[in-house]
Amino acid sequence: MKKITFIINPISGGKDKQPLIRTIEAGIDRTSFEYRTILTEYPGHATEIARTCEADIVVAVGGDGTVSEVAQGAAESGKAFGIIPCGSGDGLALHLGISRNPGKAVKTLNKGHIETVDYGRVDGRPFFCTTGVGLDAAVAWEFAASGKRGLANYISQAWRLWQDFRPETYEIDIDGERIVTPAVFVTVGNANQWGNQARITSLASVRDGELDLAIVEPFRTVEIPLLATKLLDGRAHTSRRVRMFRGKHITIHRSAPGPAHSDGDPCEAGTDITVDIVPAALRVVVPAGRAI
């Protein structure tokens, strides 16, 4: 019998986790799994649990931050990794086709189909969905500082910052190809989205051994509805404001240090940021038959 540990962020998405824990307990296949649940207590705790617990599969129960922490611990320890998404964005789960319905996500775990996927590193730190700089990083910073969760607050913060936003000029090297361009934001994706089906690196695969780079060039406010539509229907790569590239090693240079983001969490970064791929390094439980 396999051992499975559910690592639960009690505050992700601003939701009470007791109903979700009851769903796990009711739905988990007890003939296949010996299970336990552990609540996280501080930032980084999920990584520690995933790294050190005695389990065959560790499951992130939370949002993108919890997913990133648990995935890091799983990659370091060789355990398989699963997700029950219940955050504000759930970017990696959506890319992988894992349902945001907890009962359906538990059924995916019961079926136990495992694929081996890539992850990225930004300045040596693992990320699993996207990382980047520019307006989206500034929004991530303000969103976290606001203390409020949810898509409505994210959109509110983005609109407020957009009013006075000035694009930076970036020098980017991707596998030896040099690009100098002004940009509203520069996003590097292992997976295809920020979250909530906003697919910025819309053609990305987590199994191709490469990273996708999206450069969004300056645009006018009147263009936002069309850009947003293309993001949400998976056609960002068709926008005339978006340039897409693919490679294994990327460096981004900007004139001054400032905000960045990694899997939706804000962080400070310097003038030079290095991003690379770690191919076929994480085993993850996903729905069978889905192209990822």
Secondary structure, DSSP 8 states (H G I E B T S, - for coil): -EEEEEEE-TTGGG--SHHHHHHHHHHS-TTTEEEEEEE--STTHHHHHHHHS--SEEEEEESHHHHHHHHHHHHHHT-EEEEEE-SS--HHHHHHT--SSHHHHHHHHHHT-EEEEEEEEETTEEESSEEEEEHHHHHHHHHHHHT--SHHHHHHHHHHHHTT---EEEEEEETTEEEEEEESEEEEESSS-SBTTB-TTTT--TTSS-EEEEEE----GGGHHHHHHHHHTT-GGG-TTEEEEEESEEEEE-SS-EEEEETTEEEEE-SEEEEEEEEEEEEEE--TT---
